Amino acid sequence: MSKFLNIFLMISCFLLGNSALGQYVLKGKVLDESNLGIPYADVYVKNNADLRTRADLEGNYLMRLEVGEYYMVFSALGYETREHYMIVRETENVQDIQLFPVKIKDLEGYDFAVKRRNVGRDIVMRTVERKNQFDYNQYPYKSDVYIRAKDERSLTSKGEENIEKDLEDQEDDARFDDVEALKRKKLQQLNNLNMVEVEMERSYAPPNKIKEIRTGYDKRGDDRNLYFTTTAKSNFNFFQNTLYLDDLSKSPIQSPISTAGILSYKYQLVEKIERDTLPTLNKIKISSRSISSSTLEGYIYIQDSTWLVEKIDFKIVKGNLYIYDNFSVVQDFDIYGDSMCVLKNQYMNYDVEYRKEKFEGSTVVNYKNYDFNPQFDKKYFGNELAVTSQEAYERDSSYWSSTRLTPLTPDEQKFIRQRDSIENLFSKSSYLDSVDSVFNKVTFWKVAWFGIDHRNRAKKTQWTISSIAAMIRPIYIAGPRIGPDFDYFKKWKNEKTFDGYVRADMGLLNSDIKGSANARYLYNPFRQSRIGVNFTHNYDLIRSYDAITQVFLRDNFIERTSGSLYHDFEIVNGLYLESNFTYINRRPLPEDTKFIRWFDNALENTEPPKFTSYNALIADFTLRYTPFQKYMREPNRKVILGSKWPTLYVFYEKGVPDFIGSEVNHDYIRFGMLQTFKISTLGTSKYHITTGKFLNQKILRAEDMKYHRRADPIWFSNPMYSYQDLDSTLPTMDWYFESHYIHHFNGALINKIPFMKRTRISTVAGGGYLWVPEHKWTHYEMFAGLERVFKFARRRLRIGAYVAFSDGNQIKPRSTFKVSFAILDERSMKFNF
């Protein structure tokens, strides 16, 4: 019990930072002039800056102080610093503090490196001084919104060369007598227009409550490269101090229309536009002053005397975007009563170029029929941000012709006429069969390298047989193996799916047959409810989670024959339960098993373990919860948007004794918490904390033990689940404490160096701490490195180089060099770490 108490106290120290006996909580919120939280405001004791903390994204702060009297200091960039006298008592002390923007006259004290008065900056200052009055997002409202996003795909010069080569290779093919027809077909496939149209009623309440009721939704083609088909993900409100566009930019964007922005951008009045009945319009150019934090360039159009914003034309500086090479946004505003700027139109342009193709996209968003006196029920806003009914997908062309707020261009009209005229053709089985016949054609490269596919679009099925290359496993325990695998997938109109996988192979040294089969059915797409079965007759690992150098040693291998039944589903929003039941027969490798022994001396390889075969029934359950998980509801599925709160989970494993011959008896539990969050313009942080214990180990087999993984040589493994310089594999039975942290600066540090922003290199730092009392083992490490994202086919590949520094009670201080490769997940717009 005392060990568990120590762990609990240590976790508290990790989370609260200043926890100690005799100290009491002081907490509250740092608010701006509109009573909104100020992200990452500094809070500290005057004359003792070591007693300090920093507010979170919402402006909440917490620190621990001894009983006594204090002068507290509250500060944030662009706001007046405020001191406050506090008495900390033997209880929970709560104190909210409101800060106000630095006055315009006070900004004159800053060194803007100009020798004469900057008229453009003065005009923007007048707007900043009144921006909260101008911003219509300070009021609740309803509005009608129309979105049209499209992209056009074209060939690069390299792509055109490849098309010509493909045509030459196909000229003698008996299935294509008309080479020109094939050429037109391929060019049509590679030069097509994709489009999505959305119509909705959008409801909003400050500070950030949103709900969309979609009344129309039409998709033509592929929407993978389209941006901003919903208003629920990103908010381009430049009257805010900082914009968090998580699905677009890897760094938060500091707005030029803010007090802090005035300190980060340069402003130049480039034109005064005279108008007959309207105030003179000032066209002001913005550019970067602080390259580490200002990521925009472009123009702001501000009226004389009223200082209202009529138009914004900004471009995000290259190097901060996840997917696109270039991105720009233009906003037009209506002026309400000479006192409020109301968004009328929003235009976005973006493009990305790969080796063979280039995608040029654009999105137009129209807003009309604003109602600034809506009547919202108390429960109207919640975690469900958007709802799309089945009716919205069934709108015909006449409906869209009467509701579009922005007329179609001639090219778009031609595209829609063509698509609508052949819509019936696309659904005919004869057409689908003809398309599938091309896709299903067996070629040399499919057989040799890519695999043989067969698709039936009418039935929404596809199966794949592995290629010759995929059949061969040249490096494997007990020698190379060869054998085919088979995949099958089916999808229904209601988004339900079934997929299956089978593989069988034979060892070339031992002529033994092994394999596995898996089948799963997604029966409730909205709840992500799946049920599945798995059968395996194959080799197995004693330590499945270990360093690469240890996993493939022969003393880690046994044989297994098993069957599993699993079920995953969402209980309520954000709460998921994963269940798995596995019955296993474990046995040693046969004594006459042959091995390739070329590298035994270098690897210090030993022989496979000897033991008496046995059966085991293992049940495990994972319950994880993400509070306030935001999502969008579609007719048959749910689109998860994420949460600002951490994910909590508990994992429980039971070795069931004396049931159908099971010879195990153990209980294991593990608790964990993980989260990803942004620290203003300083980058993105991620942490993972976990602890666990065997509650029962009456019959605990080696295969069911839990290990702390030793580090890989050279390879930088996922720092959320492993350490970079732990030199031993540690089995643990009792409580332990494990923590991991990583922070990607996203250019916030290295961009301060002249010309480094153009390299698109970013810095990363982090560390971890491990405490295993039963081994009397303490390990802690820190690492820092450089990373850069490259294009890889149509994906984003991140390459990193790192130096790790480690110490502990079992080692002397040391350092090691590591490298990593990671692919961007385009669904979540995140790397694995």
HUBELNOR-V110061 format. One record per pair of residues at least 24 apart in sequence whose C-alpha atoms are under 8 Angstrom apart, sorted by the first residue. I is the first residue (numbers start at 0). GAP is how many residues later the second one is. D is the distance in Angstrom with one decimal. If there is no record, write none. Layout:
BEGIN
I GAP D
I GAP D
END
This chain:
BEGIN
2 732 7.2
2 770 7.9
3 731 6.5
6 728 7.5
6 729 7.1
6 730 6.4
10 726 7.7
15 46 7.9
15 47 7.5
17 45 6.8
17 46 6.0
18 45 6.4
19 44 7.9
21 44 6.0
21 45 7.9
22 41 5.5
22 42 4.9
22 43 4.3
22 44 6.9
23 40 5.1
23 41 5.4
23 42 6.1
23 43 7.1
23 64 7.5
23 65 7.4
23 66 6.3
23 67 6.4
23 68 6.5
23 69 7.7
24 37 6.9
24 38 5.9
24 39 4.6
24 40 6.7
24 66 7.3
24 67 5.2
24 68 6.0
25 36 5.8
25 37 5.4
25 38 5.9
25 39 7.1
25 62 7.4
25 66 6.4
25 67 4.7
25 68 5.8
25 69 7.4
26 33 7.5
26 34 5.5
26 35 4.3
26 36 6.4
26 65 7.9
26 66 6.3
26 67 5.0
26 68 6.2
26 69 8.0
27 32 5.8
27 33 5.7
27 34 6.8
27 66 5.3
27 67 4.8
27 68 4.8
27 69 7.7
28 26 7.7
28 30 5.3
28 31 4.4
28 32 6.0
28 66 7.2
28 67 4.7
28 68 6.4
29 25 7.5
29 29 5.1
29 30 6.4
29 31 7.5
29 44 7.8
29 66 6.0
29 67 5.0
29 68 5.8
29 69 7.1
30 28 6.7
30 65 7.4
30 66 6.1
30 67 4.5
30 68 6.1
31 66 5.6
31 67 5.1
31 68 5.9
31 69 7.7
32 65 6.7
32 66 6.4
32 67 5.3
32 68 7.4
33 98 7.6
34 63 7.2
35 171 7.4
37 38 7.7
38 641 6.8
39 36 7.5
39 639 7.1
39 640 6.9
40 33 7.0
40 34 5.8
40 35 4.8
40 36 7.9
41 31 7.9
41 32 5.8
41 33 5.3
41 34 6.2
42 29 7.1
42 30 5.7
42 31 4.8
42 32 6.7
43 28 5.8
43 29 5.4
43 30 6.9
44 25 6.7
44 26 6.0
44 27 4.7
44 28 6.0
45 24 7.6
45 25 5.6
45 26 5.8
45 27 6.0
55 623 8.0
56 621 7.7
56 622 7.2
56 623 7.5
73 25 8.0
74 24 7.8
76 183 6.0
77 24 5.7
77 181 5.0
77 182 4.6
78 180 7.7
100 158 6.7
101 157 7.0
102 26 7.8
103 25 7.1
111 151 7.8
117 149 7.5
117 150 7.1
118 149 7.2
118 150 6.4
119 147 5.2
119 148 4.7
119 149 4.4
119 164 5.8
119 165 7.9
120 141 7.5
120 145 7.5
120 146 5.1
120 147 6.9
122 179 7.7
122 184 7.1
123 133 6.9
123 178 7.8
123 183 7.9
124 134 7.8
124 137 7.5
125 181 6.2
126 130 7.3
126 175 8.0
126 180 5.2
126 181 6.6
126 182 7.7
127 129 5.7
127 130 5.5
127 131 6.5
130 108 6.2
130 126 7.7
131 107 7.4
132 206 7.0
132 207 6.7
133 174 6.9
133 205 5.9
133 206 4.2
133 207 5.4
134 104 6.3
134 205 6.2
134 206 6.0
134 207 7.4
135 204 6.1
135 205 6.2
135 206 5.8
136 68 7.8
136 69 6.6
136 70 7.7
137 67 8.0
137 68 5.8
137 69 7.0
138 66 6.6
138 67 6.3
138 233 6.9
139 63 7.7
139 64 5.4
139 65 4.2
139 66 6.2
139 232 6.1
139 233 7.2
139 234 7.0
140 62 6.0
140 63 5.5
140 64 6.7
140 229 6.6
140 230 5.3
140 231 4.4
140 232 6.4
140 233 5.8
141 59 7.0
141 60 5.6
141 61 4.5
141 62 6.3
141 227 7.9
141 228 5.7
141 229 5.1
141 230 6.7
141 232 6.5
142 58 5.8
142 59 5.4
142 60 6.7
142 224 6.5
142 225 5.9
142 226 5.3
142 227 4.5
142 228 6.3
143 55 7.6
143 56 5.9
143 57 4.7
143 58 6.1
143 223 5.8
143 224 5.3
143 225 5.9
143 226 7.2
144 54 5.9
144 55 5.3
144 56 6.2
144 57 6.7
144 220 6.9
144 221 5.6
144 222 4.7
144 223 6.7
145 51 7.5
145 52 5.8
145 53 4.6
145 54 6.6
145 219 5.7
145 220 5.1
145 221 6.7
145 258 6.9
145 259 6.6
146 49 7.9
146 50 5.7
146 51 5.0
146 52 6.5
146 82 6.6
146 83 8.0
146 216 7.0
146 217 5.8
146 218 4.5
146 219 6.6
147 47 7.1
147 48 5.7
147 49 4.5
147 50 6.5
147 81 7.5
147 215 5.6
147 216 5.4
147 217 6.6
148 46 5.7
148 47 5.3
148 48 6.6
148 77 6.1
148 78 6.9
148 79 7.4
148 80 6.7
148 212 7.3
148 213 5.8
148 214 4.1
148 215 6.4
149 43 7.0
149 44 5.4
149 45 4.2
149 46 6.4
149 76 6.3
149 211 5.5
149 212 5.6
149 213 6.4
150 42 5.9
150 43 5.4
150 44 6.7
150 74 7.2
150 75 6.6
150 208 6.3
150 209 5.3
150 210 3.9
150 211 6.3
151 39 6.9
151 40 6.0
151 41 4.6
151 42 6.5
151 207 5.7
151 208 5.4
151 209 6.4
152 37 6.4
152 38 5.0
152 39 5.7
152 40 6.6
152 204 6.8
152 205 5.7
152 206 4.7
152 207 6.6
153 36 6.2
153 37 4.8
153 38 7.6
153 203 5.7
153 204 5.3
153 205 6.6
154 35 6.8
154 36 7.1
154 201 5.9
154 202 4.6
154 203 6.1
155 199 7.2
155 200 5.2
155 201 5.2
155 202 6.4
156 199 7.2
157 197 6.7
157 198 5.3
158 196 7.2
158 197 3.9
158 198 6.3
159 196 7.6
189 167 8.0
192 28 7.2
192 222 7.4
193 25 8.0
193 26 5.7
193 27 4.7
193 28 5.6
193 29 6.5
194 24 6.0
194 25 5.2
194 26 6.5
194 27 7.6
194 28 7.0
195 24 6.2
195 27 7.0
195 33 7.4
196 32 7.9
197 31 7.0
208 172 6.4
208 173 7.8
209 171 6.8
209 175 5.8
210 170 6.5
210 173 7.2
210 174 4.5
210 175 5.4
210 176 8.0
211 173 6.1
211 174 4.3
211 175 6.1
212 173 5.9
212 174 5.1
212 175 6.4
213 172 7.3
213 173 6.0
213 174 4.9
213 175 7.1
213 178 6.7
214 173 7.0
214 174 7.3
214 176 7.4
214 177 4.9
215 175 7.5
215 176 4.0
215 177 6.2
215 178 7.9
215 179 6.3
216 171 8.0
216 175 5.2
216 176 5.1
216 177 7.9
216 178 7.5
217 174 7.9
217 175 6.0
217 177 7.5
219 199 7.9
224 134 7.6
224 136 7.6
225 135 6.6
225 136 7.8
225 137 7.9
226 134 8.0
226 135 7.9
226 136 7.0
227 135 7.0
231 153 6.3
231 154 7.2
232 408 7.2
241 438 7.6
245 583 8.0
246 75 7.8
246 582 6.2
247 73 6.0
247 74 5.9
247 75 7.4
248 71 5.5
248 72 4.5
248 73 5.7
249 70 5.8
249 71 6.2
249 72 6.2
249 433 7.9
249 496 6.6
250 69 6.4
250 430 6.3
250 431 7.9
250 432 6.1
250 433 7.9
250 495 6.1
251 426 8.0
251 428 6.4
251 429 5.3
251 431 7.8
252 40 7.5
252 41 6.9
252 42 6.3
252 43 7.7
252 428 7.1
253 39 6.7
253 40 6.0
253 41 7.2
253 427 7.5
254 39 8.0
255 30 7.7
260 33 7.7
262 26 7.7
263 24 6.7
263 25 5.0
263 26 5.1
263 29 7.0
263 30 5.9
264 24 4.6
264 25 6.8
264 29 6.5
278 24 5.9
278 25 5.8
278 26 7.6
279 24 5.4
289 462 7.6
290 460 6.1
290 461 6.4
290 466 7.6
291 455 6.4
291 456 4.9
291 457 6.7
291 458 7.6
291 459 4.9
291 460 5.5
292 388 6.2
292 455 6.6
294 25 7.7
305 32 7.1
305 33 7.9
307 27 7.7
307 30 7.7
307 31 7.4
307 32 7.4
307 33 6.7
308 24 7.1
308 32 6.5
309 24 6.9
309 25 7.4
309 31 7.3
318 438 7.3
318 439 7.2
318 441 5.4
319 426 7.7
321 507 7.4
322 29 7.2
322 473 7.4
323 26 6.4
323 27 5.6
323 28 4.8
324 25 7.4
324 26 5.8
324 27 4.9
324 28 7.2
325 24 5.4
325 25 5.6
325 26 7.0
326 24 7.0
342 24 6.9
343 24 6.8
353 437 7.3
353 439 6.7
353 440 6.4
354 438 7.0
363 42 7.9
365 39 6.5
365 40 7.3
382 245 6.1
382 246 6.2
382 247 4.6
382 248 6.3
383 246 6.0
383 247 5.2
383 248 5.8
383 249 7.0
384 245 6.7
384 246 6.0
384 247 5.5
384 248 7.9
385 245 7.3
385 246 4.6
385 247 5.9
386 245 6.1
386 246 4.8
386 247 6.0
387 245 6.2
387 246 4.8
387 247 6.3
388 245 6.5
388 246 5.5
389 244 7.9
389 245 5.5
426 31 7.6
428 29 6.2
431 24 7.7
431 25 6.1
431 26 6.6
432 24 7.7
458 31 7.9
459 30 5.7
459 31 5.6
459 32 7.0
460 27 7.5
460 28 5.6
460 29 4.4
460 30 6.7
461 26 5.9
461 27 5.3
461 28 6.6
462 24 5.3
462 25 4.3
462 26 6.3
463 24 6.6
470 34 7.9
476 75 7.2
476 77 7.3
476 80 8.0
476 118 7.4
477 29 7.5
477 31 7.0
477 32 7.6
477 115 7.0
477 116 5.9
477 117 4.5
477 118 6.7
478 28 6.7
478 29 6.7
478 30 5.9
478 115 7.7
478 116 5.8
478 117 5.9
479 27 6.1
479 28 5.9
479 29 7.3
480 24 6.2
480 25 5.4
480 26 4.3
480 27 5.7
481 24 5.5
481 25 6.6
481 26 7.4
493 142 5.8
494 30 6.2
494 141 6.2
494 142 7.1
495 25 7.6
495 26 5.4
495 27 5.6
495 28 6.6
495 29 6.0
496 24 5.9
496 25 5.2
496 26 7.2
497 24 6.3
508 85 6.3
508 86 7.5
509 83 6.5
509 84 6.3
513 24 5.2
524 111 6.3
524 112 5.1
524 113 7.2
525 110 6.0
525 111 4.1
525 112 4.8
526 42 6.0
526 43 5.1
526 44 7.7
526 110 7.7
526 111 7.3
527 40 7.4
527 41 5.6
527 42 6.4
528 38 7.4
528 39 5.5
528 40 4.1
528 41 6.7
529 37 5.6
529 38 5.2
529 39 6.4
530 34 7.6
530 35 5.7
530 36 4.4
530 37 6.6
531 33 5.9
531 34 5.3
531 35 6.5
532 30 7.3
532 31 5.4
532 32 4.6
532 33 6.3
533 28 8.0
533 29 5.6
533 30 5.0
533 31 6.7
534 26 7.7
534 27 5.8
534 28 4.5
534 29 6.5
535 24 7.4
535 25 5.5
535 26 5.2
535 27 6.5
536 24 4.4
536 25 6.6
540 162 7.4
541 160 6.5
541 161 4.5
541 162 7.9
542 160 6.6
542 164 7.6
544 162 7.4
544 164 6.3
545 161 7.8
545 162 7.8
545 163 4.7
545 164 6.2
545 183 7.2
546 162 6.3
546 163 5.5
546 164 5.7
546 165 5.1
547 164 6.1
548 54 7.9
548 163 7.0
548 164 8.0
552 50 7.7
552 52 5.9
552 53 7.3
553 51 6.6
553 52 6.1
553 53 5.7
553 54 5.1
554 50 7.7
554 51 5.9
554 52 5.6
554 53 4.3
554 54 5.5
555 52 6.9
555 53 7.6
556 31 8.0
556 32 7.6
556 51 6.2
556 52 7.5
557 28 7.1
557 29 6.1
557 30 5.0
557 31 5.5
557 50 7.3
557 51 7.4
558 27 5.9
558 28 5.3
558 29 5.9
558 30 5.9
559 24 6.6
559 25 5.5
559 26 4.6
559 27 6.4
560 24 5.2
560 25 6.8
572 55 8.0
572 56 6.7
573 50 7.9
573 51 5.4
573 52 4.9
573 53 6.2
573 54 7.1
573 55 5.5
574 48 7.2
574 49 5.8
574 50 4.4
574 51 6.6
575 46 7.9
575 47 5.8
575 48 5.4
575 49 6.4
576 44 7.0
576 45 5.7
576 46 4.7
576 47 6.7
577 43 5.6
577 44 5.1
577 45 6.6
578 40 7.5
578 41 6.0
578 42 4.6
578 43 6.7
579 39 5.7
579 40 5.4
579 41 6.5
580 36 7.3
580 37 5.9
580 38 4.5
580 39 6.7
581 35 5.7
581 36 5.2
581 37 6.4
582 32 7.3
582 33 5.7
582 34 4.5
582 35 6.4
583 31 5.5
583 32 5.1
583 33 6.4
584 28 7.2
584 29 5.8
584 30 4.4
584 31 6.5
585 27 5.5
585 28 5.6
585 29 6.2
585 30 7.8
586 24 7.2
586 25 6.7
586 26 4.2
586 27 6.7
587 24 7.4
587 25 6.7
613 48 7.6
613 49 6.5
614 46 6.3
614 47 5.0
614 48 5.8
614 49 7.8
615 39 7.2
615 40 7.4
615 41 7.9
615 45 7.6
615 46 4.5
615 47 5.6
615 48 5.7
616 38 6.0
616 39 5.5
616 40 7.5
616 42 7.6
616 45 5.5
616 46 7.9
616 47 7.3
617 35 7.1
617 36 5.8
617 37 4.8
617 38 6.1
618 34 5.8
618 35 5.2
618 36 6.6
618 37 7.3
619 31 7.3
619 32 5.6
619 33 4.2
619 34 6.2
620 30 5.8
620 31 5.3
620 32 6.5
621 27 7.0
621 28 5.8
621 29 4.5
621 30 6.5
622 26 5.5
622 27 5.4
622 28 6.5
623 24 5.6
623 25 4.0
623 26 6.4
624 24 6.3
643 33 7.2
644 30 7.1
645 27 6.6
645 28 5.7
645 29 4.5
645 30 7.5
646 26 5.7
646 27 5.5
646 28 6.2
647 24 5.9
647 25 4.6
647 26 6.8
648 24 6.3
662 36 7.4
663 34 8.0
663 35 5.0
663 36 6.3
663 37 7.1
664 31 7.5
664 32 6.6
664 33 5.6
664 34 4.6
664 35 6.3
665 28 7.3
665 29 7.4
665 30 4.9
665 31 4.6
665 32 6.0
665 33 6.1
665 34 5.8
666 27 5.7
666 28 5.2
666 29 4.8
666 30 6.7
667 24 7.4
667 25 5.8
667 26 4.2
667 27 5.6
667 28 7.0
668 24 5.7
668 25 6.5
668 26 7.2
680 67 7.0
681 63 5.7
681 64 7.4
681 66 5.4
682 60 6.9
682 61 5.5
682 62 4.2
682 63 5.3
682 64 7.8
682 65 6.7
683 59 5.6
683 60 5.2
683 61 6.5
683 62 7.5
684 56 7.4
684 57 5.8
684 58 4.3
684 59 6.4
685 34 8.0
685 55 5.8
685 56 5.5
685 57 6.4
685 147 7.8
686 33 6.7
686 52 7.4
686 53 5.5
686 54 4.4
686 55 6.5
687 32 5.9
687 33 7.7
687 51 5.8
687 52 5.2
687 53 6.7
688 48 7.7
688 49 5.8
688 50 4.5
688 51 6.5
689 47 6.4
689 48 5.4
689 49 6.5
690 44 6.4
690 45 5.4
690 46 5.0
690 47 6.2
691 42 7.3
691 43 5.4
691 44 6.3
691 45 7.9
692 39 7.6
692 40 5.7
692 41 4.8
692 42 4.8
692 43 7.4
693 39 5.3
693 40 6.2
704 26 6.7
704 27 7.5
704 28 7.8
705 25 5.7
705 26 6.0
705 27 7.5
706 24 4.3
706 25 6.1
707 24 7.6
712 105 7.7
713 103 6.3
713 104 4.6
713 105 6.2
714 103 5.4
714 104 5.3
714 105 6.1
715 86 7.7
715 102 5.1
715 103 5.3
715 104 5.1
716 103 7.3
717 114 7.5
717 115 6.4
718 48 7.9
718 114 7.1
719 113 7.0
722 45 6.9
722 58 7.9
723 57 7.9
723 80 6.8
724 56 7.5
724 79 7.2
724 80 7.9
724 81 6.5
724 91 7.3
725 53 7.4
731 40 7.5
731 42 7.4
732 41 7.9
733 39 7.9
733 40 6.7
734 37 7.4
734 38 7.6
735 34 7.7
735 35 5.8
735 36 4.9
735 37 6.7
736 32 7.9
736 33 5.9
736 34 5.2
736 35 6.8
737 30 7.7
737 31 6.0
737 32 4.7
737 33 6.6
738 29 5.5
738 30 5.3
738 31 6.6
739 26 7.8
739 27 6.1
739 28 4.4
739 29 6.7
740 25 5.3
740 26 5.4
740 27 6.1
741 24 4.0
741 25 6.5
741 91 7.9
759 28 6.3
759 29 7.6
760 25 6.6
760 26 5.7
760 27 4.8
760 28 7.8
761 24 5.7
761 25 5.3
761 26 6.3
762 24 6.3
776 31 7.6
776 32 6.5
776 33 6.6
777 30 5.2
777 31 5.6
777 32 7.2
778 27 7.4
778 28 6.1
778 29 4.4
778 30 7.0
778 31 7.7
779 26 5.8
779 27 5.7
779 28 6.0
780 24 5.5
780 25 4.0
780 26 6.3
781 24 6.4
794 28 7.0
794 29 6.8
795 27 5.8
795 28 5.4
796 24 6.9
796 25 5.8
796 26 4.8
796 27 6.5
797 24 5.1
797 25 6.3
797 26 7.6
END
